[in-house]
Amino acid sequence: MRKMPNPSNGDQTSGENPGDGLDDVDRGILRLLQEDGRMPYRQIARELGVSEGTVRIRSSRMQESGALNVIAIADPFRLGYSVLAFVLIKVEPGAQDRLVEELTALDESTYVSTCIGRADLYMQLVCRDNEHLHELLHRRIPALGGIRDLEAFMELEMHKVSYRYNLS
């Protein structure tokens, strides 16, 4: 059962899409949390000129809807990974759903998405070293079956890593 919004406590009406119904206060909360995911609600409230309760209620609502997820992002190089790679995969007909499930279950996969174009799947990997990457690309991933073609690219240097989205 879906909770009905209550404007008196900071709630607002929204549609089925988590982005529907976001107003300037919601976007302000998101903007500040993108800058510092640990920013206290009290500080957010002061910066936006609203009550702490409003920030708390709206943040909770956005988390429940899936519009907001506050997480820690670790630096893979400081965790002992020296190789970052991305892989484009063409799949056999009928194998897509199974492969998505199996590839997302790999500890080394940090991102898996379905795409269109020259590949059906895009995947990012973190590996301890080149041997680890080789093991994945030439043994473990092909052993899953249903793969028509696989093309890998090693990332030499990251120039931008951002999970900030324009909220205007």
Buried (B, 14 or more C-beta within 10 A) or exposed (E): EEEEBEEEEBBBEBEEEBEEBBEEBBBBBBBBBBEEBEBEBEEBBEBBEBBBEBBBBBBEBBEEBEBBEEEEEEEBEEEEBEBBBBBBBEBEEEBBEEBBEBBEEBEBBBEBEEEEEEBBBBBBBBBBEEEBBEBBBEEEBEEBEBBEEBEBEEEEEEEEEEEEEEEE
